[in-house]
Structure formats: C-alpha cells, structure tokens
Amino acid sequence: MKFKIKSWNSVAIWKWLANDDKCGICRAPFDGCCSDCKIPGDDCPLVWGVCSHCFHMHCIMKWLAAQQNQICPMCRQDWALKSDLP
Amino acid sequence: MANIAIQRIKREFKEVVKSEEVAKCAIRIDLLNDSWTQLKGEIAGPPDTPYEGGNFKLEIVVPETYPFNPPKVRFLTKIWHPNISSVTGAICLDILKDQWAAAMTLRTVLLSLQALLSAAEPDDPQDAVVARQYKDQPSIFRSTAQYWTGVYAGGPIQNSDYDQKVRRLVDMGVDENTAVATLSSHNWDLEHATEHFFS
C-alpha cells in the first residue's frame, strides 16, 4: 500500500537545565519567565553565576542594580557570570 | 506596586500557608487588606526560652522595591528582649537591614526572628536597658522576659510578686504599661521605680 503525506505538524518541547526549579529572586518557575516578561525562552534567559546559582537574567540584573556589593542573593559570594553553560 | 513585588508576595503567601511550620503553629501570616503590602505575622515563642507559650504579633510592611529591599518588620506585641525595643517593637537584625538577600522570604524572616528569640545578641542591642540587664542580671532578665510574655503575649507563667509591685504603682496613678516598663528597667526595685516617677 502506498500513501502520500500531505502535511504534518511537528511538536517540540524544551526546558532549562537549571539546578533548581524556580528562580530564587522572583520565585517563578524557571520554565516560565520573570515577572516582567510574557514569553519564556530566549526573551527571558537564565544566567548562571560562578557560584553555580541560577536566576532569570532580568531578576539578577535588578538585584545587582539595587546593591552596592555585587553578591549572589543565595550564597552571598561575589557575583560573577559563569561563561560556559553546563 | 511593582509587578515582581506583588507576584512574589502572592507566591510566598502560598508557600507559608503550606509550610510545615504553619502546621505546627510556629509561624503564620495574615493579609490585612487587598494591597499585599501590609501583612500581619505571628510567631510562637520558642521552647526553653522565657518566651515559651507566648504568641508574638508582627507588623510586616512590604516595600515597593521588594524583594530587592527587605520587608519592614516590627513587633506589635510588647516583648522584653535585648535586640527588640521594649517601647516601639523595632527589631535589630542584620538580615532586615544590610544583610538582606533577595533569596530570603517572609518564611525565612519569621524563622530568623524566632531564632533571635532563642539567641539574643546583647552586644548589638536595640534596647540598651534590656541588654544591660541581660548581661548583668541574667536571672532578673529571664523572669522579666517571662513576665512580659505572660502579660502581653498570653504566656502561661504568672508572677504575683511582680503583679503586686505593678499594682502599687498603678494605685499611685501610673499607667499600667508604664509601670511594667519602669519596674522592669529598674530590676523590679519598687523604691527606685517610684523615685523615677515622683522625684
């Protein structure tokens, strides 16, 4: 029997590989987005510190902007971006 | 109020309500109005402290910039403790000031306050009179803190000697809270406390 495919709909799922399920700053799930964004994903990315803690980029930027000392809000170590992703 | 502040408080509120500490009646949080900025907290006095058996009410004000700045917390229930003002209820605790971090929550703040009741820091006092008594007269400090827990926080322990001294001052026309505070500050020496009012 022969048949011809006329069209198909592909479905993909994605998730962030974070060491926690939600952001410690806004407490929203990492698979969602920060409080100011609507669409999860590249528009509201996650970033990792060298201390290995992970946050929505928008959330950690707001935290660092509000502080004199640039420390991780989880462990208080100096905050620095980890360059390579896990 | 900023989006992040409201959304976070809503999430935290659910977390506290579900937490095991609430199940054990150790902490609770209530809303005062629809704005999510004014909350009422409550912590139970920890066991094996002069605060055991008491329930201490807290005023919690969430700033516009939460969680990037700490919530403003003070005791509404009067309490005798070196790091809490016996007059205003203001609290001296580093995480409510410069040691705040965005990852802390209302739940961890209430648990920290409970820990503060178990372990005072008399060298970093909010109330210098209480702190001096804590260091110089530890047994009077304990019975005074216990007395305040009984009078203001519903604690179980009564002290008829202290009651009588308070009554004497009240009979002389002194307001009851003022009488308790003044006697406490004068290590329950009725004579000195009386001099304070009438000299």
Contacts between the chains, C-beta under 8 A, distances in Angstrom:
chain1	res1	chain2	res2	distance
A	24	B	102	6.9
A	24	B	103	3.9
A	25	B	4	8.0
A	25	B	67	6.4
A	25	B	102	4.6
A	25	B	103	6.9
A	26	B	4	5.4
A	26	B	7	6.8
A	26	B	8	5.9
A	26	B	67	7.9
A	27	B	8	5.4
A	27	B	11	4.6
A	27	B	12	6.8
A	27	B	15	7.9
A	27	B	105	7.6
A	28	B	7	7.0
A	28	B	11	7.3
A	34	B	4	7.3
A	35	B	2	7.9
A	35	B	3	4.4
A	35	B	4	3.9
A	35	B	7	4.9
A	35	B	8	7.5
A	36	B	3	5.9
A	36	B	4	7.0
A	59	B	4	7.5
A	59	B	102	7.7
A	62	B	4	7.5
A	62	B	68	6.1
A	63	B	68	5.8
A	63	B	102	4.9
A	66	B	65	6.7
A	66	B	68	3.8
A	66	B	69	6.9
A	67	B	68	7.7
A	71	B	101	7.5
A	73	B	101	4.3
A	73	B	102	3.8
A	73	B	103	4.5
A	74	B	101	7.2
A	74	B	103	4.6
A	76	B	101	6.5
